[in-house]
Amino acid sequence: MMKWCMLLIAMTLCTVGCGSSTRTNGPVIAPRLDMTFDSGDGQYIRYDVKPDGTLRFAGGQDVINEKWSWTGSISAAQGAELTRIIDQAG
């Protein structure tokens, strides 16, 4: 759980864009988040979270090639924690 929180904090600090007026047909589980992180050693990581809880990740060459490495989902509780972290960071 601590690793997840630290990852979310790092994601928040490196946010390229978050928040959106885009409507979703289902329940809103998470804030809209699209961010790319440069680790400083030439490695790139990209995360995309949609309001319906869809989570996409790209790493390494997939970021450069605009290809998603994998797609999953986050729970309503994880979405609420992400919202809390973003709100706290301002």
Steps between C-alpha positions, in 0.01 A plus 500: 500500500784738583660442157165578336467826695857603418437425132184709505684788667776481238239490226328805645823698519581420137153549358483611141127548518220407731142592542260519213150601413465180296184321599478129548191280456571301815591591855804718556758284677813712458618841385621534142879473500751486215864535596844412380791456737869525403708309754805710415697215350324492164216273615146623445179385665149607401176453692147575383200472732149552370199596716355149457807356679686378192874512561750483214876478532786538254868463575826537308468484121121469527485860628704623203290293258173617662403140573348376827692219671195383696151601604327428827268672744501661840238456769272772632713510819821549298326770293394677819858486632631642171243781521606571860870518403432732206277725712758512778776592252286778360 
